[in-house]
Amino acid sequence: GGLYLEALAKVDCIVMDKTGTVTFGKQDVSDVLRVMGQGSEVTEKEILRLAAAIEKHSEHSIASAIIGRSKEEGVEITETEGFEYLIGKGITGIVEGKNVIFGNQRLMEGKGVAIPAFVKTKALELEGEGKTVLFLAKDFEVQGIVAVADVLRDDVPETIKELKKIGIKRLILLTGDNQRVASSASKKLG
């Protein structure tokens, strides 16, 4: 009704959810990197295969991106036992008798997995590009990194300029991503 339209004219702050609002909400795998010198020398395909196996039963958009990329590359997706989804952290399970942990740094630290300094540095670099970084550990040793990115909608920067022109003083971006990914997205959006 009219009361709400009148109140809307006084709005000076807008809060926007990142995923699906300012982005398309469809993650794509941007990087698959193996960690050299970690015992077994795994390939990028092996990292993708283990990540897909562990994400197979997840409904998260990251899982869809990893499964999709695996299929594109003809990677066979095996079964996982003891699948456990840890909200906001990642997934654990047993793949072919190996303990596999796939998730963020908090998950790795919580499971006692040491992340080498050079791997953390690469992760920070990827996050600075606006990508979400997930570490893959097999038998408690980091084997690789999978980075995913959500594409910003082309029209959002112009819409934000228009909102500022009509008097919106504060624009707030909400996201479940970490601070570096959120900062990268907010800079790109102006």
C-alpha positions in Angstrom: 0.0 0.0 0.0 0.8 3.7 0.0 2.4 3.6 3.5 5.1 1.3 2.3 5.8 3.3 -0.9 6.2 6.4 1.2 8.6 4.6 3.6 10.6 3.4 0.6 11.2 7.0 -0.5 13.1 7.5 2.8 15.4 4.5 2.3 19.1 5.5 2.4 20.7 2.1 2.9 20.3 -1.1 0.8 21.7 -4.5 1.8 22.3 -7.0 -1.0 23.1 -10.7 -0.9 26.1 -11.5 -3.1 25.2 -14.9 -4.5 22.4 -14.8 -7.0 21.8 -11.1 -6.6 25.0 -9.3 -7.7 26.4 -12.5 -9.1 24.8 -15.2 -11.2 24.9 -17.6 -8.3 26.5 -20.3 -10.5 30.0 -21.2 -9.4 32.6 -22.3 -11.9 35.9 -24.1 -11.1 38.6 -21.5 -12.0 41.7 -23.3 -10.7 42.8 -26.8 -9.8 46.4 -26.8 -8.3 48.4 -29.6 -7.0 50.7 -29.2 -4.0 54.2 -30.3 -5.0 56.4 -32.2 -2.5 53.6 -33.6 -0.3 54.6 -37.2 -0.4 52.6 -38.6 -3.3 52.7 -36.4 -6.4 49.0 -36.2 -7.4 47.8 -34.8 -10.7 45.2 -32.0 -11.1 42.8 -34.7 -12.4 43.3 -36.8 -9.2 42.6 -33.7 -7.1 39.5 -33.0 -9.2 38.5 -36.7 -8.9 38.8 -36.8 -5.1 37.0 -33.4 -4.8 34.1 -34.7 -7.0 33.9 -37.9 -5.0 33.6 -36.1 -1.7 31.2 -33.5 -3.2 29.0 -36.1 -5.0 26.2 -36.1 -2.4 26.3 -32.4 -1.6 23.7 -30.0 -3.1 25.9 -26.9 -2.7 26.7 -24.7 -5.7 30.4 -25.5 -5.3 29.6 -29.2 -5.5 27.7 -28.6 -8.8 30.7 -26.7 -10.2 33.1 -29.5 -9.3 30.9 -32.3 -10.5 30.4 -30.4 -13.8 34.1 -29.8 -14.3 34.8 -33.4 -13.6 32.3 -34.6 -16.2 33.7 -32.1 -18.7 37.2 -33.6 -18.2 36.0 -37.2 -18.3 36.9 -37.8 -14.6 35.3 -40.9 -13.1 33.5 -40.0 -9.9 33.8 -42.8 -7.3 31.7 -43.4 -4.2 32.4 -41.9 -0.8 31.8 -43.6 2.6 31.2 -41.8 5.9 30.3 -38.6 4.2 30.0 -35.7 6.6 29.0 -32.1 5.7 30.3 -29.5 8.1 28.3 -26.3 7.5 30.5 -23.3 6.6 33.7 -25.5 6.5 33.5 -28.3 4.0 33.1 -32.1 3.7 34.9 -35.2 5.0 34.6 -38.8 3.9 36.4 -42.0 2.9 37.3 -42.4 -0.7 38.9 -45.8 -1.7 40.0 -46.3 1.9 41.6 -42.9 2.2 40.5 -40.2 4.6 39.6 -37.2 2.4 39.0 -33.7 3.7 37.8 -31.0 1.4 37.1 -27.5 2.6 38.3 -24.2 3.9 41.3 -23.4 6.1 39.2 -23.6 9.3 38.2 -27.2 8.5 41.8 -28.2 7.8 43.0 -26.6 11.1 40.1 -28.3 13.0 41.1 -31.7 11.6 44.8 -31.2 12.4 45.9 -30.8 8.8 48.9 -28.5 8.4 48.8 -26.2 5.4 52.3 -25.3 4.2 53.1 -21.6 4.1 53.5 -21.5 0.3 50.1 -23.1 -0.1 48.5 -20.5 2.2 50.2 -17.7 0.2 48.8 -19.1 -3.1 45.3 -19.4 -1.4 45.5 -15.7 -0.3 46.4 -14.7 -3.9 43.4 -16.6 -5.3 41.1 -15.1 -2.7 42.4 -11.7 -3.6 41.1 -12.4 -7.1 37.6 -13.0 -5.6 37.8 -16.8 -5.7 36.7 -19.2 -3.0 39.5 -21.5 -2.1 39.1 -25.1 -0.9 41.9 -27.3 0.2 42.0 -31.0 -0.5 43.7 -33.3 2.0 44.2 -37.0 1.7 45.2 -38.9 4.8 45.7 -35.6 6.6 48.2 -34.1 4.0 47.2 -31.3 1.8 47.3 -32.5 -1.8 45.9 -29.5 -3.7 43.7 -26.5 -4.0 40.4 -26.1 -5.9 39.3 -22.5 -6.5 35.8 -21.6 -7.6 34.4 -18.2 -8.7 31.0 -16.7 -9.2 30.6 -14.3 -12.1 29.4 -10.8 -11.3 26.4 -9.6 -13.3 27.4 -7.1 -15.9 24.6 -4.6 -15.0 25.2 -4.4 -11.3 28.0 -1.7 -11.3 25.7 0.6 -13.3 22.7 -0.1 -11.0 24.9 0.7 -8.0 25.8 4.1 -9.6 22.2 4.8 -10.2 21.2 3.9 -6.6 23.9 6.3 -5.3 22.5 9.0 -7.7 19.0 8.7 -6.2 20.3 9.2 -2.7 21.2 5.8 -1.3 24.1 6.5 1.1 25.1 3.0 2.1 25.2 -0.1 0.1 26.1 -3.3 2.0 27.1 -6.6 0.5 26.2 -9.7 2.4 28.1 -13.0 1.8 29.1 -16.2 3.4 32.5 -15.9 1.7 35.5 -14.8 3.7 36.6 -11.1 4.0 39.1 -11.2 1.1 36.6 -12.6 -1.4 33.9 -10.2 -0.2 36.3 -7.2 -0.5 37.3 -8.2 -4.0 33.6 -8.4 -5.1 32.8 -5.1 -3.4 35.7 -3.4 -5.2 34.6 -4.7 -8.6 31.1 -3.4 -7.9 32.2 0.0 -6.8 
